[in-house]
Amino acid sequence: MNTDFENEFNSLVVKTAELITGDTSPEMIEKIKIWAFFNHVHKSLPNLTSHWNQTHPEGKAEVRSIFEEIRALNQSLQAKNQEQK
């Protein structure tokens, strides 16, 4: 892959992590990638994610944990931004 594209795309992922969670740590960036991918697949191919969830219950629990963490961080960030207004 083109390294310029990779750098540009990675900066998009970092900015997404910052805007959604306020956290740009490498761990959060990986969680955002998982969150975005799974969210897209779930909306585009719901039968695939349903099957995967049934055959990989531990993975399902981990994805759920990531979704809950991102949601909590987003809600906290939104509340903080509302206080600043």
Beta strands, then each sheet from edge to edge (+ up, - down):
end
